[in-house]
Amino acid sequence: MNEIVFPRNKEKAQQMAAYMKNLFPFAGVAAPERTLLEKELLKVSKKMPVTELFDLIGFYYQKSEREYQYLAIDLATVNVKRFSFEDMINFKSFVIEKAWWDSVDAWRKFFGLWGAQHFEEMPQLFDAFFGEENFWHRRIAINLQLLYKEKTNTVLLKKAIIYDKTTDEFFIQKAIGWSMRQYSKTEPNWVQTLMEETDLSPLAVREGSKYLPKP
């Protein structure tokens, strides 16, 4: 299997890096082009042994340009149905490597998809992130159920929100707001009650109340 080497576009790379506050170098490959370049590898990966796949994901995740982290997460996501709970815990360490909102939220989608397919084990997956020292891990705990709608475990959601309600970290407060805003589409009364009974940050309330009826 041939290694994917993304072509370089200096002008686009500079623009993409600037958008990410120059935290990471980019090759300069836009998402549609990257999708085409990844297509064959993603297809082949579905037949690879899980241990070999995990090594391949790690190989790409360690490469310098940001597009390779996206590729690694795509490899994990298209194979999400193949992983056991133990496999998922092994992926946890990737979240805080080269961490920024783009990669962390992509990993959150990966973990959330797995949890949606394994509801009995979803609380244990939540526990793997809840209360962790690194706030990026806790962001995943808060936003793990973003796509669950009426299947949302509100006990866990409230637990994650309460734990970090006073955390002075922008990406945590945004996550709290995002989780409430998303769930308000399904149960606005639950979100409204939580806001009334809990001393949440102005940012979280502003973000979370976007779809609630105006007083």
KETOR-985654 format. One record per atom (N, C-alpha, C): residue in three letters; x, y, z. Coordinates in steps of 0.001 Angstrom, whole numbers, plus 500000, padded with zeros to 6 digits. Layout:
<pts>
ALAXYZ
...
</pts>
This chain:
<pts>
MET500846498802500000
MET500000500000500000
MET500880501246500000
ASN500615502127499065
ASN501426503331498937
ASN501035504369499985
GLU502040505009500542
GLU501806506071501525
GLU501218507288500837
ILE500245507905501457
ILE499678509149500938
ILE500623510302501262
VAL500969511057500241
VAL501769512271500408
VAL500972513415499803
PHE500513514292500647
PHE499687515392500155
PHE500532516401499375
PRO500037516858498225
PRO500758517881497462
PRO500788519199498231
ARG501772520010497958
ARG501935521265498685
ARG501472522450497845
ASN500759523332498487
ASN500336524583497879
ASN500666525674498890
LYS501756526377498646
LYS502290527315499641
LYS501286528394500017
GLU500622528957499022
GLU499684530053499295
GLU498513529565500156
LYS497920528434499770
LYS496812527887500548
LYS497277527457501937
ALA498486526909502003
ALA499025526459503284
ALA499132527622504267
GLN499583528759503788
GLN499714529934504645
GLN498345530417505122
GLN497369530391504214
GLN496015530823504570
GLN495399529883505611
MET495568528592505396
MET494991527607506306
MET495671527650507662
ALA496968527843507668
ALA497701527940508927
ALA497280529186509702
ALA497105530280508996
ALA496695531526509640
ALA495317531375510294
TYR494413530662509622
TYR493072530420510174
TYR493159529655511482
MET494160528807511609
MET494380528037512829
MET495431528696513731
LYS495537530008513619
LYS496425530803514470
LYS497885530352514387
ASN498240529773513246
ASN499614529329512974
ASN500137528349514027
LEU499232527554514541
LEU499626526538515514
LEU500209525297514848
PHE499831525085513575
PHE500269523893512856
PHE500629524252511424
PRO501618523568510857
PRO501895523744509427
PRO500855522987508604
PHE500573523479507438
PHE499640522830506515
PHE500342522550505194
ALA499862521541504497
ALA500341521290503137
ALA499640522233502161
GLY498405522594502494
GLY497637523465501616
GLY496640522705500765
VAL496098521615501308
VAL495140520780500577
VAL493744521040501133
ALA492866521556500283
ALA491496521840500707
ALA490737520532500936
ALA489678520598501739
ALA488940519400502125
ALA488437518564500943
PRO487850519177499891
PRO487377518350498768
PRO488511517577498081
GLU489645518224497908
GLU490789517550497298
GLU491319516451498215
ARG491367516729499499
ARG491840515727500456
ARG490934514504500442
THR489643514723500338
THR488687513616500289
THR488979512691499119
LEU489278513275497972
LEU489598512466496790
LEU490897511697496982
LEU491887512356497554
LEU493187511719497747
LEU493127510592498781
GLU492214510719499732
GLU492077509719500791
GLU491237508516500373
LYS490423508676499375
LYS489352507729499073
LYS489814506275499015
GLU490858505991498284
GLU491298504610498101
GLU491835504026499405
LEU492602504821500148
LEU493146504335501417
LEU492034504038502410
LEU491038504884502478
LEU489923504655503389
LEU489206503350503029
LYS489073503102501747
LYS488434501862501289
LYS489250500640501697
VAL490544500702501459
VAL491436499590501796
VAL491481499362503303
SER491406500444504068
SER491543500341505530
SER490459499487506159
LYS489317499392505522
LYS488188498648506090
LYS488451497149506135
LYS489475496703505426
LYS489812495282505420
LYS491124494988506155
MET491720496025506730
MET492965495843507465
MET492704495289508855
PRO493605494484509407
PRO493487494090510811
PRO493473495331511702
VAL492720495292512779
VAL492564496467513641
VAL493905496940514195
THR494771496008514567
THR496070496414515115
THR496905497150514063
GLU496850496665512834
GLU497579497326511745
GLU496972498690511448
LEU495663498763511505
LEU494968500028511276
LEU495338501055512334
PHE495386500625513590
PHE495744501533514682
PHE497149502095514467
ASP498062501248514035
ASP499432501699513758
ASP499460502704512617
LEU498624502463511603
LEU498575503375510457
LEU498019504734510875
ILE497007504721511695
ILE496436505971512206
ILE497494506735512991
GLY498238506032513820
GLY499308506679514582
GLY500401507230513680
PHE500717506504512635
PHE501750506938511683
PHE501376508280511058
TYR500151508391510581
TYR499740509645509947
TYR499544510762510970
TYR499100510399512178
TYR498843511440513165
TYR500123512134513607
GLN501243511440513514
GLN502509512023513955
GLN503170512896512885
LYS502658512866511683
LYS503265513678510623
LYS502984515155510860
SER503803516007510267
SER503787517429510616
SER502556518180510131
GLU502248518064508861
GLU501177518883508292
GLU499805518479508839
ARG498987519474509070
ARG497696519266509731
ARG496790518311508955
GLU496884518323507652
GLU496019517444506858
GLU496191515974507228
TYR497377515599507713
TYR497610514199508071
TYR496869513822509354
GLN496688514780510265
GLN495856514491511430
GLN494401514278511000
TYR493949515086510036
TYR492592514900509519
TYR492446513523508872
LEU493454513125508111
LEU493442511812507476
LEU493372510704508527
ALA494174510819509563
ALA494192509808510621
ALA492814509676511269
ILE492185510816511552
ILE490857510774512177
ILE489828510201511207
ASP489955510513509925
ASP489055509927508929
ASP489203508413508879
LEU490433507925508985
LEU490670506482509006
LEU489979505838510200
ALA490071506483511339
ALA489399505959512533
ALA487883505988512358
THR487366507087511832
THR485913507278511752
THR485245506307510786
VAL485861506055509634
VAL485222505146508666
VAL485259503700509163
ASN486072503432510164
ASN486170502085510727
ASN485543501982512111
VAL484789502982512520
VAL484324503069513901
VAL483528501836514335
LYS482807501225513427
LYS481982500066513780
LYS482827498841514132
ARG484091498869513775
ARG484954497699513974
ARG485632497675515340
PHE485552498768516076
PHE486338498888517297
PHE485573498443518547
SER486308497816519457
SER485760497438520756
SER485914498609521726
PHE485331498465522909
PHE485495499503523929
PHE486971499693524270
GLU487702498598524378
GLU489136498685524690
GLU489877499427523591
ASP489493499194522341
ASP490099499927521224
ASP489843501426521370
MET488616501768521734
MET488257503182521848
MET489093503873522917
ILE489341503189524018
ILE490165503772525071
ILE491586504007524560
ASN492053503156523688
ASN493391503343523113
ASN493476504605522256
PHE492350505032521706
PHE492334506243520883
PHE492318507525521728
LYS492040507385522995
LYS491890508553523868
LYS493136509439523873
SER494310508831523818
SER495551509612523901
SER495743510539522704
PHE495127510189521569
PHE495272511032520387
PHE494616512401520575
VAL493571512435521405
VAL492792513669521570
VAL493667514837522012
ILE494608514558522915
ILE495405515661523473
ILE496765515800522782
GLU496967515074521709
GLU498157515265520882
GLU497816516244519761
LYS498649517237519552
LYS498410518243518508
LYS496988518797518627
ALA496571519046519859
ALA495167519353520127
ALA494803520797519815
TRP493712520954519130
TRP493035522232518926
TRP491592521903518626
TRP490743522897518525
TRP489310522615518416
TRP488968521757517203
ASP489708521912516107
ASP489360521180514887
ASP489558519678515054
SER490702519290515593
SER490964517865515782
SER490128517296516926
VAL490007518041518015
VAL489262517550519174
VAL487795517318518812
ASP487210518230518056
ASP485808518068517685
ASP485621516948516668
ALA486626516698515851
ALA486566515558514934
ALA486657514246515713
TRP487516514210516718
TRP487574513031517581
TRP486275512868518348
ARG485688513962518802
ARG484405513895519512
ARG483345513224518640
LYS483325513556517363
LYS482365512915516461
LYS482623511418516384
PHE483882511039516304
PHE484270509631516252
PHE483780508888517497
PHE484082509428518671
PHE483652508781519908
PHE482133508787520045
GLY481513509881519611
GLY480060509960519681
GLY479373508938518793
LEU479922508715517603
LEU479360507710516694
LEU479448506319517319
TRP480581506028517934
TRP480737504723518570
TRP479732504571519711
GLY479608505597520519
GLY478678505548521631
GLY477241505356521192
ALA476878505947520051
ALA475521505809519523
ALA475232504379519088
GLN476274503651518757
GLN476126502260518317
GLN476299501265519466
HIS476727501771520623
HIS476969500923521792
HIS476414501626523032
PHE475098501833523056
PHE474505502638524126
PHE474729502047525511
GLU474839500733525590
GLU475061500125526896
GLU476429500485527458
GLU477393500713526566
GLU478750501035526993
GLU479048502535526922
MET478091503307526421
MET478306504749526295
MET478630505420527623
PRO477944505059528741
PRO478306505684530022
PRO479760505429530424
GLN480267504242530132
GLN481673503951530435
GLN482603504771529564
LEU482191504984528322
LEU482984505837527425
LEU482990507270527950
PHE481833507749528370
PHE481729509076528977
PHE482675509186530171
ASP482675508164531027
ASP483517508176532224
ASP485002508269531895
ALA485380507782530713
ALA486791507831530311
ALA487257509265530073
PHE486316510170529837
PHE486658511568529560
PHE486244512522530673
PHE485204512159531395
PHE484684513034532442
PHE485717513235533560
GLY485888514486533957
GLY486739514796535092
GLY488232514688534837
GLU488618514480533596
GLU490029514359533280
GLU490745515698533460
GLU492031515631533719
GLU492807516843533970
GLU492869517742532739
ASN493036517135531573
ASN493146517918530349
ASN491750518367529887
PHE491583519660529681
PHE490248520174529376
PHE489738519715528017
TRP490645519339527106
TRP490175518826525810
TRP489446517504526001
HIS489923516683526904
HIS489207515451527215
HIS487824515784527781
ARG487765516745528662
ARG486477517095529269
ARG485536517721528245
ARG486079518401527258
ARG485226518942526185
ARG484500517802525467
ILE485193516688525285
ILE484547515540524648
ILE483451514979525547
ALA483680514920526854
ALA482633514454527767
ALA481386515329527652
ILE481577516625527586
ILE480450517564527501
ILE479701517400526185
ASN480422517225525103
ASN479814517215523766
ASN479650515820523157
LEU479921514790523942
LEU479862513428523428
LEU478506513090522812
GLN477417513638523384
GLN476072513250522968
GLN475410514262522035
LEU476177515080521390
LEU475604516148520566
LEU474567515650519556
LEU474761514474519017
LEU473878513980517956
LEU472830512989518455
TYR472675512857519764
TYR471823511796520302
TYR470343512177520410
LYS470022513450520358
LYS468642513916520403
LYS467883513302521578
GLU466759512604521297
GLU465927512059522367
GLU466601510914523122
LYS467704510401522603
LYS468430509332523285
LYS469507509874524233
THR469579511183524353
THR470570511802525231
THR470378511356526680
ASN471464510955527301
ASN471455510634528727
ASN471640511947529480
THR470547512507529951
THR470600513844530554
THR471317513846531907
VAL471350512705532551
VAL472091512621533819
VAL473577512871533561
LEU474100512243532524
LEU475508512423532179
LEU475769513823531635
LEU474862514310530813
LEU475038515648530252
LEU475083516693531358
LYS474138516621532277
LYS474114517584533387
LYS475365517448534256
LYS475793516207534483
LYS476986515963535292
LYS478202516649534691
ALA478363516533533360
ALA479504517153532683
ALA479430518675532742
ILE478228519206532566
ILE478044520659532590
ILE478335521217533983
ILE477769520591534999
ILE477950521064536373
ILE479424521019536769
TYR480103519958536382
TYR481506519800536761
TYR482351520979536285
ASP482065521474535093
ASP482902522513534492
ASP482226523878534419
LYS481161524071535162
LYS480397525312535001
LYS481201526563535360
THR482206526429536239
THR483001527597536625
THR484410527566536032
THR484657526624535146
THR485987526512534541
THR486268527719533651
ASP487369528379533906
ASP487725529576533152
ASP488505529183531896
GLU487819528531530997
GLU488429528092529735
GLU487399528278528629
PHE487741529118527663
PHE486814529461526587
PHE486225528229525915
PHE487060527253525579
PHE486576526096524827
PHE485695525173525663
ILE485810525253526965
ILE484902524515527839
ILE483551525214527900
GLN483564526517528092
GLN482308527252528159
GLN481550527208526823
LYS482289527245525741
LYS481660527091524420
LYS481042525707524281
ALA481742524699524795
ALA481227523331524728
ALA479930523192525527
ILE479895523792526712
ILE478679523751527523
ILE477530524404526764
GLY477782525568526196
GLY476754526253525425
GLY476295525444524223
TRP477256524841523554
TRP476960524031522364
TRP476088522831522734
SER476429522157523815
SER475653520975524228
SER474215521354524573
MET474046522471525269
MET472693522905525623
MET471922523376524399
ARG472574524120523547
ARG471912524600522325
ARG471416523425521477
GLN472280522416521324
GLN471907521268520518
GLN470740520498521145
TYR470803520279522453
TYR469749519510523092
TYR468452520305523203
SER468547521635523182
SER467336522458523248
SER466443522252522030
LYS466993521736520937
LYS466182521427519756
LYS465260520239520032
THR465653519410521000
THR464870518225521357
THR464040518451522603
GLU464671518995523661
GLU463988519217524940
GLU464285520627525457
PRO463638521638524887
PRO463924523015525319
PRO463604523265526788
ASN462583522602527318
ASN462215522822528723
ASN463306522334529666
TRP463942521214529300
TRP465026520687530140
TRP466176521679530186
VAL466524522223529042
VAL467627523183528967
VAL467274524461529716
GLN466050524939529534
GLN465614526153530221
GLN465674525974531732
THR465220524826532209
THR465245524546533643
THR466669524483534172
LEU467535523835533424
LEU468937523748533844
LEU469549525128533971
MET469260525996533025
MET469798527357533067
MET469260528133534260
GLU468002527918534599
GLU467393528645535712
GLU467908528152537061
GLU468241526868537132
GLU468649526274538404
GLU470151526250538616
THR470914526600537583
THR472371526479537650
THR473018527814537325
ASP474028528153538075
ASP474759529405537855
ASP475802529180536758
LEU475380529362535513
LEU476257529136534368
LEU476881530443533902
SER477949530343533158
SER478640531539532674
SER477780532250531629
PRO477956533572531492
PRO477220534307530461
PRO477447533736529058
LEU478670533296528784
LEU478969532723527467
LEU478167531453527245
ALA478152530560528239
ALA477411529310528101
ALA475919529571527921
VAL475383530506528695
VAL473960530833528594
VAL473639531444527239
ARG474477532345526785
ARG474246532978525484
ARG474247531944524356
GLU475224531062524399
GLU475313530031523364
GLU474169529030523488
GLY473866528644524716
GLY472882527598524928
GLY471446528010524702
SER471160529299524783
SER469771529772524687
SER469389530236523284
LYS470235530019522334
LYS469999530519520973
LYS468652530101520423
TYR468234528865520654
TYR466973528356520084
TYR465827528332521087
LEU466059528851522276
LEU464982528893523253
LEU464068530095522992
PRO462795529984523365
PRO461886531115523196
PRO462397532338523953
LYS462267533478523347
LYS462688534716524004
LYS461641535149525014
PRO462104535628526192
PRO461143536055527226
PRO460365537292526785
</pts>
